[in-house]
C-alpha cells in the first residue's frame, strides 16, 4: 500500500476505529493525511464527524489567534458575525485537492455533524481528499502555481453538501472524435436534438426547470410509524384521549410538534389489512382496528408505551406497539390518492393548501401539501403563439450576440434582458456577452455584464422623486426577463437571485457547471422532466429572499443552424 511512500512505514500511521479501516499517516507534502487500507465503493459514507461550534465573539477574541484558525470554517452566517465550526474525529484531517477531490461532505445542522461520502471508487492506499474551494488557499504563496485546468463549480459546491457524484462526472462531456478540444470549448453530441421530456404528452416549445414534483410521476416515499391494535368498541374514547395528548404536547403527532405531524393520515385502518413490521406480516383473522399513534422517531417504544399505559388505563386494553409504513406526505393528486392510501389511508390537499392549525396554535405547517408543477398549465401558457414568437425573437437576438462575441475571440455566450410585459412601463432592452478573455477578468460573465449594464441604465434615470426608486421596483433586474444562450453557472444563478430577476430563459444546458439543471456530465440526462432541478436548482432554494422562474427551449435546432451548433457549446 504505497502512496507517495507514506503507507510503507506502519509506525507513521495511526489506526482509526472506523469500519473501513482508514489510517491517519504522516506525509512529506501535507503532514497528517487520511488513507484507505482497502477498496471502498463510490457513494459510501465513510465518516460522520460531530462539530464543535464557536460563536462569533469567542472566535474573534480567541479562536482566530490559535492554531484552530487553520481548521475552523463558517457553519452559519449571522448579522452579529459567523458561527464557526471545528470538525472532530477525522473531519479536520482530510486534505484539500482543488480538482480531483474523491470525498464530498454534507453539513447536518440538526445533529451538528458533517457526513463525508466517497464520490467514486476508492483504491487501496489512496489518500482521501475533499475540496476546500477553488480560490487560493491560505498556505499558498503569491507566486505558487495553480492547476492549469479551472476548477468547476461542481467541486466548489461540494462545500455545501452536494454529494453523490460518480467517476465519470469528473470528466468532460463526450465529444465528437473530430472536434478540437480546448478548456473553453467542447462539442455536445446531442445539442441539435430536442431535450428529452419525461411527459410525452407535453407538446409546448418550452419546459419549466423546477425541483417541484410532477404529480404524475413523483415517487411515493414512506416512513415508519407506531401503531397498535384496538377493539372497535374502544375507538371513540381512544381517539379522544389521543386528541388531548396531542393538544398538550405529550404525544408528538400534531400542531404543537409540526415536525412530527401526521394530520394528513387517517387514524384507523382494519388490522387485517395492515402489514406489521419488522416481521412484515398480516393478521388476516383479526377483527380489531389498527390505531396510528405517531412517527417512529417521535417517541421511543419504551416512552410511548409508558405514556399510553397511563392514558389508556381506563380502557383496559393491552398496549402492544408495532411499526407500519406510512406515506411521508399527502397524495399529490386525486388520481393517485388510492396509491397513497394503499400504504396507509391519507388525504389529498390542493396545491399549496394546508390543514388549518387547531386551537389557535400559531405557525403550524402541519399537513401542508407540496406545490407540484402543473405541466398542463405550462403547456396552456405557451399555446399563445404571439408569446412564443416574442421568446423566439429574444433567443435569436441572443444567438446573434453570441456569434458576434465568438467572432471577436470571446466565448460564444449571448444575453438579452427586457421587459417581458408590454404594460406601458419604461422599456429595457440590453444586450451583453462574455468578456472574460478581453478583460482578462474571471468574473466578466455574460450574465454579470448584463446586470451591470441594466444597473447603469436604471441609475441614470433615477431621481429623488422617482416612485420606482423609492419602493425598490427599479432595483437591478427587478421585473425583468433574461434570455441567454446557455444555462448560467452556479455563480451567475446566485447573482440573478440578488439581482431580483423575474424569469430566465436558456437554450443550451451547461453540464458540470449549470446552476439550474446542469452539474451533470451526461447531456442526454439533463432537463429530462419530472424532478429535474438537478443537484442545485438554485432559483428555487428554500431560505432565499427571492426566487425566479427558469424555462428551457426544448428544441434548439429550431433557432440555431446545424452548422454553428458546434460553436454554441462552451464550458461556461
C-alpha distance (Angstrom), angle and dihedral (degrees) to the residues before:
residue distance angle dihedral
X1 . . .
X2 3.76 . .
X3 3.76 126.4 .
X4 3.75 111.9 164.3
X5 3.77 85.2 -29.6
X6 3.79 93.5 -69.3
X7 3.79 98.1 114.8
X8 3.78 95.4 52.9
X9 3.81 92.8 75.5
X10 3.84 110.5 65.6
X11 3.77 92.9 -172.0
X12 3.81 89.5 62.6
X13 3.78 91.9 58.7
X14 3.77 130.9 77.0
X15 3.82 116.9 -149.6
X16 3.77 115.6 -132.4
X17 3.79 128.7 -148.6
X18 3.78 92.3 -115.7
X19 3.79 127.4 131.3
X20 3.80 89.2 -130.8
X21 3.78 94.5 57.0
X22 3.81 95.5 -120.1
X23 3.80 118.4 179.4
X24 3.80 132.1 -152.8
X25 3.82 107.4 -140.9
X26 3.78 135.5 179.8
X27 3.80 114.5 -117.4
X28 3.78 132.4 -172.8
X29 3.79 94.4 -132.2
X30 3.83 102.9 44.0
X31 3.79 111.0 10.2
X32 3.78 114.1 -129.0
X33 3.81 112.9 17.1
X34 3.80 137.0 172.6
X35 3.82 119.5 -116.0
X36 3.79 136.6 -176.4
X37 3.80 117.5 -123.5
X38 3.80 93.9 -165.6
X39 3.83 138.4 18.0
X40 3.83 115.8 -70.7
X41 3.80 123.5 -163.8
X42 3.78 121.5 -121.8
X43 3.81 120.0 -96.6
X44 3.81 90.9 30.3
X45 3.80 122.9 143.1
X46 3.80 104.1 -129.0
X47 3.79 102.1 170.2
X48 3.80 140.6 16.7
X49 3.78 109.5 -165.2
X50 3.81 122.9 -169.0
X51 3.79 113.7 -138.6
X52 3.77 132.5 -135.9
X53 3.80 110.0 -138.5
X54 3.81 121.7 -144.3
X55 3.80 119.0 -165.8
X56 3.79 120.0 -129.4
X57 3.80 96.5 -105.7
X58 3.79 94.6 49.0
X59 3.77 92.0 46.5
X60 3.81 94.7 49.5
X61 3.79 92.5 44.7
X62 3.79 99.7 42.8
X63 3.81 117.8 -9.8
X64 3.79 99.9 64.9
X65 3.80 90.8 52.8
X66 3.81 92.8 60.2
X67 3.78 136.7 66.5
X68 3.82 87.6 -94.2
X69 3.80 87.9 77.4
X70 3.81 89.0 76.1
X71 3.81 91.6 55.8
X72 3.80 105.4 38.3
X73 3.79 126.5 90.2
X74 3.79 138.4 -177.6
X75 3.80 111.0 -76.6
X76 3.81 99.1 171.3
X77 3.79 132.5 0.5
X78 3.81 116.2 -137.3
X79 3.78 134.7 174.3
X80 3.80 91.5 -108.6
X81 3.82 91.8 49.2
X82 3.78 140.4 -69.2
X83 3.78 125.7 -56.7
X84 3.81 106.7 -131.0
X85 3.79 126.2 -149.2
X86 3.79 134.2 -151.9
X87 3.82 114.7 -158.4
X88 3.80 113.7 -136.8
X89 3.78 127.0 -156.6
X90 3.79 112.0 26.1
X91 3.79 92.6 -25.3
X92 3.83 95.8 98.2
X93 3.81 94.3 44.0
X94 3.80 101.3 63.8
X95 3.81 107.6 107.1
X96 3.79 126.6 -138.2
X97 3.79 127.5 -100.0
X98 3.83 115.0 176.5
X99 3.80 99.9 -155.9
X100 3.82 110.6 13.1
X101 3.78 105.7 41.9
X102 3.81 109.0 161.0
X103 3.81 96.1 -167.7
X104 3.80 128.5 58.2
X105 3.77 126.9 -168.4
X106 3.78 137.8 -145.2
X107 3.79 126.4 -156.8
X108 3.81 113.8 -133.9
X109 3.79 104.9 -166.0
X110 3.79 93.6 177.8
X111 3.82 91.0 65.6
X112 3.81 97.4 25.1
X113 3.77 91.6 -122.5
X114 3.80 141.8 116.9
X115 3.79 122.2 -129.0
X116 3.81 115.9 -150.1
X117 3.80 118.6 -158.3
X118 3.80 133.1 -178.8
X119 3.80 113.2 -115.5
X120 3.82 94.4 -157.9
X121 3.81 142.9 0.9
X122 3.82 110.3 -51.7
X123 3.80 119.6 -146.3
X124 3.80 127.9 -142.2
X125 3.81 110.3 -84.8
X126 3.82 94.2 15.2
X127 3.78 119.3 140.3
X128 3.81 115.2 -120.9
X129 3.81 112.0 -131.3
X130 3.78 137.0 175.6
X131 3.79 129.7 -161.4
X132 3.82 116.2 -108.8
X133 3.82 91.8 -172.1
X134 3.79 139.2 -67.0
X135 3.81 98.5 -95.0
X136 3.80 127.8 91.2
X137 3.77 110.9 -65.3
X138 3.83 123.0 -129.8
X139 3.81 93.1 -111.7
X140 3.81 94.9 54.0
X141 3.78 120.7 98.0
X142 3.81 121.6 -131.2
X143 3.78 92.7 -100.1
X144 3.79 99.8 38.9
X145 3.78 112.2 129.8
X146 3.76 117.7 -110.5
X147 3.81 125.6 -152.9
X148 3.81 111.6 -77.4
X149 3.80 92.2 -135.3
X150 3.82 112.7 73.7
X151 3.78 115.9 -116.5
X152 3.78 109.7 -115.2
X153 3.76 123.9 -127.3
X154 3.81 86.7 -114.6
X155 3.79 89.8 71.2
X156 3.77 94.4 42.6
X157 3.77 93.4 50.7
X158 3.79 89.2 54.9
X159 3.80 81.8 83.3
X160 3.77 88.1 71.2
X161 3.74 98.0 54.1
X162 3.81 103.0 -88.3
X163 3.79 105.5 155.3
X164 3.77 143.1 168.9
X165 3.82 102.8 62.7
X166 3.81 114.8 155.9
X167 3.81 130.2 -144.3
X168 3.74 96.3 -93.4
X169 3.77 92.5 50.1
X170 3.80 89.3 75.6
X171 3.79 91.0 60.5
X172 3.80 127.5 81.4
X173 3.76 118.5 -98.8
X174 3.79 116.6 -83.3
X175 3.78 110.2 -85.2
X176 3.75 137.4 -165.1
X177 3.80 113.5 -84.9
X178 3.77 90.8 -127.7
X179 3.78 97.3 48.1
X180 3.79 122.1 101.6
X181 3.79 115.2 -114.1
X182 3.79 119.1 -136.2
X183 3.83 131.2 157.2
X184 3.81 90.4 -113.6
X185 3.79 101.4 42.8
X186 3.77 137.1 44.0
X187 3.76 136.2 161.3
X188 3.77 119.8 -121.0
X189 3.75 109.0 -153.2
X190 3.78 97.2 -143.0
X191 3.81 103.8 43.3
X192 3.78 92.4 111.5
X193 3.79 91.5 55.7
X194 3.74 127.7 79.9
X195 3.76 117.9 -90.1
X196 3.80 108.8 -104.9
X197 3.80 113.1 -103.1
X198 3.77 119.6 -162.5
X199 3.80 95.4 -148.3
X200 3.81 105.8 66.5
X201 3.79 90.6 -167.4
X202 3.80 90.9 63.5
X203 3.84 107.2 102.2
X204 3.82 103.6 166.2
X205 3.85 118.5 116.9
X206 3.82 94.3 -125.3
X207 3.80 130.5 57.8
X208 3.80 124.4 -156.0
X209 3.82 113.2 -127.0
X210 3.76 106.7 -142.6
X211 3.78 142.6 140.8
X212 3.80 90.1 -140.9
X213 3.79 110.9 116.5
X214 3.76 122.4 -104.8
X215 3.82 104.4 -129.1
X216 3.80 89.7 -144.9
X217 3.78 95.9 56.8
X218 3.81 108.3 18.5
X219 3.77 114.9 124.5
X220 3.77 123.6 -113.9
X221 3.81 108.4 -118.3
X222 3.78 122.5 -167.1
X223 3.77 139.3 -165.3
X224 3.79 133.4 -170.6
X225 3.78 126.7 -97.0
X226 3.78 138.3 -179.3
X227 3.79 119.5 -107.1
X228 3.81 138.7 164.2
X229 3.77 137.6 -162.5
X230 3.76 117.3 -105.2
X231 3.84 132.1 178.2
X232 3.82 115.3 -112.1
X233 3.84 91.0 -115.8
X234 3.81 90.5 63.4
X235 3.82 97.4 47.1
X236 3.77 98.5 95.2
X237 3.83 98.6 46.6
X238 3.82 91.2 41.7
X239 3.79 90.8 52.8
X240 3.81 90.7 51.0
X241 3.81 91.5 49.9
X242 3.80 92.1 49.5
X243 3.79 89.9 48.9
X244 3.81 90.7 56.7
X245 3.82 91.9 46.3
X246 3.80 91.1 51.7
X247 3.79 92.4 46.4
X248 3.81 94.5 52.7
X249 3.79 92.3 43.1
X250 3.80 97.4 -114.3
X251 3.82 90.8 117.6
X252 3.79 113.0 47.8
X253 3.77 100.0 -141.6
X254 3.81 109.3 100.2
X255 3.79 149.7 30.6
X256 3.79 96.9 -36.3
X257 3.80 88.3 58.9
X258 3.83 103.8 27.8
X259 3.81 91.5 172.8
X260 3.79 88.4 69.3
X261 3.79 98.4 35.3
X262 3.81 116.9 142.9
X263 3.79 96.6 174.7
X264 3.82 90.9 124.9
X265 3.83 88.1 63.9
X266 3.79 127.4 78.0
X267 3.80 117.4 -116.0
X268 3.82 100.7 -133.4
X269 3.75 140.0 43.8
X270 3.80 132.6 166.6
X271 3.80 106.3 -88.3
X272 3.81 92.3 -136.8
X273 3.84 88.9 61.4
X274 3.79 94.2 51.3
X275 3.81 122.0 98.3
X276 3.80 105.2 -143.1
X277 3.79 120.0 -148.8
X278 2.95 145.7 -105.6
X279 3.83 91.5 13.3
X280 3.80 87.9 44.5
X281 3.76 95.5 -143.6
X282 3.79 139.4 138.1
X283 3.80 127.3 -131.4
X284 3.76 93.1 -138.7
X285 3.81 94.5 178.2
X286 3.82 97.1 45.6
X287 3.79 118.8 124.0
X288 3.79 93.0 -170.3
X289 3.76 130.3 98.4
X290 3.79 124.7 -119.8
X291 3.82 112.1 -123.8
X292 3.81 116.0 -153.2
X293 3.81 110.4 -139.2
X294 3.80 113.4 172.4
X295 3.81 144.1 -47.5
X296 3.78 116.8 -67.3
X297 3.81 94.4 -114.0
X298 3.83 93.0 48.8
X299 3.82 93.4 74.5
X300 3.76 138.0 4.2
X301 3.79 117.2 -115.9
X302 3.80 91.4 -111.5
X303 3.82 95.6 49.4
X304 3.80 93.3 44.4
X305 3.80 92.4 48.9
X306 3.80 91.5 51.4
X307 3.82 91.4 47.9
X308 3.80 93.1 50.9
X309 3.80 95.1 43.6
X310 3.80 89.0 58.3
X311 3.81 94.4 42.4
X312 3.82 98.6 42.1
X313 3.80 96.5 41.7
X314 3.78 94.0 113.8
X315 3.83 92.3 51.8
X316 3.82 93.2 62.0
X317 3.80 94.6 -144.3
X318 3.81 125.8 138.2
X319 3.82 117.2 -106.6
X320 3.79 105.2 -134.1
X321 3.80 112.1 159.0
X322 3.80 127.4 -159.1
X323 3.80 136.0 168.3
X324 3.80 127.0 -108.5
X325 3.77 133.8 180.0
X326 3.81 118.4 -111.2
X327 3.84 133.2 177.5
X328 3.80 113.9 -94.9
X329 3.81 91.5 -131.9
X330 3.80 143.6 3.7
X331 3.79 121.2 -66.7
X332 3.84 112.6 -79.1
X333 3.79 94.9 -136.3
X334 3.81 140.4 6.5
X335 3.81 88.7 -111.0
X336 3.81 91.7 60.4
X337 3.81 97.5 40.1
X338 3.80 91.9 100.7
X339 3.83 90.1 53.3
X340 3.81 91.0 54.2
X341 3.79 93.7 41.7
X342 3.80 91.0 53.0
X343 3.81 86.2 70.8
X344 3.81 93.5 42.2
X345 3.84 129.2 -27.2
X346 3.78 110.2 -92.3
X347 3.81 142.0 153.7
X348 3.78 138.0 -102.6
X349 3.78 118.1 -127.6
X350 3.80 122.7 -164.6
X351 3.83 113.7 -111.2
X352 3.78 110.7 -69.5
X353 3.79 93.8 3.2
X354 3.75 124.1 126.5
X355 3.77 138.0 -169.0
X356 3.80 105.3 -98.5
X357 3.77 116.1 -109.5
X358 3.77 113.3 -103.6
X359 3.75 129.1 -130.9
X360 3.76 93.7 12.2
X361 3.81 96.3 -68.3
X362 3.82 103.8 167.0
X363 3.76 125.0 -133.6
X364 3.76 97.3 11.1
X365 3.79 115.6 157.8
X366 3.76 94.9 177.5
X367 3.78 116.8 151.0
X368 3.76 95.0 3.5
X369 3.78 116.5 166.0
X370 3.76 122.5 -123.5
X371 3.77 115.6 -115.0
X372 3.82 104.3 -119.0
X373 3.76 124.0 -160.0
X374 3.81 111.4 -100.0
X375 3.79 103.9 -142.1
X376 3.79 91.9 178.2
X377 3.79 91.0 57.8
X378 3.81 89.7 46.6
X379 3.78 91.7 52.6
X380 3.80 90.3 48.2
X381 3.81 90.4 51.5
X382 3.81 91.7 56.9
X383 3.78 93.5 45.3
X384 3.83 85.1 87.0
X385 3.80 99.7 95.8
X386 3.79 93.4 -165.0
X387 3.81 89.9 57.8
X388 3.80 90.9 48.0
X389 3.82 89.7 50.0
X390 3.81 90.3 55.2
X391 3.80 90.0 51.9
X392 3.79 90.6 46.7
X393 3.82 91.0 50.9
X394 3.82 91.2 49.0
X395 3.81 91.8 51.7
X396 3.80 91.9 49.5
X397 3.77 88.0 53.7
X398 3.83 89.6 52.1
X399 3.79 91.1 49.3
X400 3.82 91.9 51.2
X401 3.81 89.9 51.0
X402 3.81 90.7 48.2
X403 3.81 91.4 51.0
X404 3.80 91.2 50.8
X405 3.80 90.0 49.5
X406 3.79 90.7 49.5
X407 3.80 91.4 50.6
X408 3.81 89.2 52.6
X409 3.79 91.8 54.5
X410 3.81 96.8 -100.1
X411 3.81 129.4 121.2
X412 3.79 109.0 -78.7
X413 3.80 97.5 -113.7
X414 3.80 119.4 131.1
X415 3.82 130.5 -171.7
X416 3.79 132.8 -168.2
X417 3.82 122.2 -172.5
X418 3.80 122.4 -168.8
X419 3.79 147.6 140.2
X420 3.77 106.0 -81.6
X421 3.80 93.0 -160.9
X422 3.75 122.8 66.2
X423 3.79 94.5 -144.9
X424 3.77 99.4 137.6
X425 3.79 94.6 -97.4
X426 3.81 121.0 137.1
X427 3.79 105.8 -71.3
X428 3.78 119.8 -120.9
X429 3.78 117.2 -159.9
X430 3.80 116.2 169.4
X431 3.80 130.8 164.3
X432 3.79 122.5 -165.3
X433 3.78 140.8 163.2
X434 3.78 140.1 -171.0
X435 3.84 116.0 -71.7
X436 3.79 102.3 174.2
X437 3.79 91.8 119.6
X438 3.81 97.8 44.3
X439 3.80 94.6 44.7
X440 3.81 95.4 36.5
X441 3.79 85.6 -133.9
X442 3.83 122.7 130.2
X443 3.81 93.2 -150.3
X444 3.80 98.4 55.4
X445 3.79 92.7 104.1
X446 3.78 117.8 158.9
X447 3.82 91.6 -112.1
X448 3.80 93.5 52.6
X449 3.80 91.8 46.1
X450 3.81 89.3 53.5
X451 3.80 92.3 49.4
X452 3.81 91.0 51.3
X453 3.80 92.3 50.4
X454 3.80 93.5 49.2
X455 3.80 90.7 46.8
X456 3.80 89.9 52.6
X457 3.82 92.6 49.7
X458 3.77 92.9 48.6
X459 3.79 93.4 45.7
X460 3.82 90.0 53.9
X461 3.81 92.0 54.6
X462 3.80 94.7 43.4
X463 3.81 120.5 108.2
X464 3.76 135.5 171.2
X465 3.79 89.9 -102.2
X466 3.78 95.2 47.1
X467 3.81 105.8 123.0
X468 3.80 92.5 -159.6
X469 3.80 90.6 54.6
X470 3.79 92.3 49.9
X471 3.81 94.9 54.1
X472 3.79 96.6 36.2
X473 3.78 97.8 -111.8
X474 3.80 91.1 131.0
X475 3.81 95.9 49.2
X476 3.82 108.3 137.1
X477 3.85 106.2 -65.6
X478 3.81 98.4 -5.9
X479 3.82 109.3 150.6
X480 3.81 93.2 3.4
X481 3.79 132.8 119.4
X482 3.80 124.3 -137.6
X483 3.79 124.8 -151.3
X484 3.79 117.7 -167.1
X485 3.77 135.2 172.7
X486 3.81 93.0 -133.0
X487 3.76 136.1 37.6
X488 3.84 105.9 -97.5
X489 3.78 118.3 -111.2
X490 3.80 122.6 -112.2
X491 3.80 91.3 -93.5
X492 3.81 93.5 52.2
X493 3.80 93.2 42.5
X494 3.80 89.0 58.3
X495 3.81 91.1 45.4
X496 3.80 88.6 55.7
X497 3.80 89.5 55.6
X498 3.80 90.8 54.5
X499 3.82 89.5 44.9
X500 3.83 91.5 55.7
X501 3.80 94.6 -129.6
X502 3.78 114.0 -178.1
X503 3.81 100.4 -144.2
X504 3.80 141.0 -13.8
X505 3.82 129.0 -146.2
X506 3.82 123.3 -167.8
X507 3.81 139.4 176.8
X508 3.78 107.9 -157.1
X509 3.82 129.2 38.2
X510 3.79 119.0 -127.1
X511 3.81 106.7 -134.8
X512 3.80 115.4 -148.3
X513 3.80 94.5 8.6
X514 3.82 111.0 41.8
X515 3.79 116.7 122.5
X516 3.81 96.0 -150.6
X517 3.79 112.9 40.2
X518 3.80 102.5 -19.4
X519 3.76 128.9 86.6
X520 3.78 88.1 105.4
X521 3.76 126.4 104.9
X522 3.80 97.4 -149.2
X523 3.78 104.7 81.0
X524 3.79 92.5 -168.3
X525 3.80 90.0 65.5
X526 3.78 97.0 50.6
X527 3.78 121.0 111.0
X528 3.78 91.2 -3.0
X529 3.76 95.7 158.2
X530 3.75 134.1 -104.8
X531 3.79 112.2 60.6
X532 3.80 92.3 -0.1
X533 3.76 101.7 149.5
X534 3.79 90.1 114.8
X535 3.77 122.0 -141.9
X536 3.83 92.5 -50.9
X537 3.82 113.4 30.9
X538 3.79 84.0 173.1
X539 3.80 95.0 178.3
X540 3.82 90.2 66.2
X541 3.79 102.7 37.0
X542 3.80 113.5 141.9
X543 3.78 118.0 -118.1
X544 3.80 94.9 36.1
X545 3.79 120.2 120.5
X546 3.80 93.7 -133.1
X547 3.79 137.3 35.8
X548 3.79 131.9 -177.2
X549 3.79 140.2 -168.1
X550 3.80 122.3 -102.7
X551 3.80 124.8 -159.8
X552 3.79 131.0 -176.7
X553 3.81 124.2 -154.6
X554 3.79 101.3 -125.5
X555 3.81 99.8 -149.5
X556 3.83 113.2 37.1
X557 3.82 90.6 177.5
X558 3.80 87.6 76.6
X559 3.79 89.4 65.0
X560 3.80 106.4 23.7
X561 3.78 121.6 59.6
X562 3.76 115.4 -123.9
X563 3.79 93.1 -120.9
X564 3.80 92.8 62.3
X565 3.79 97.5 40.4
X566 3.77 89.2 95.9
X567 3.76 90.7 59.2
X568 3.76 95.4 47.4
X569 3.77 98.1 68.5
X570 3.78 114.5 83.6
X571 3.75 136.3 163.2
X572 3.78 95.2 -108.6
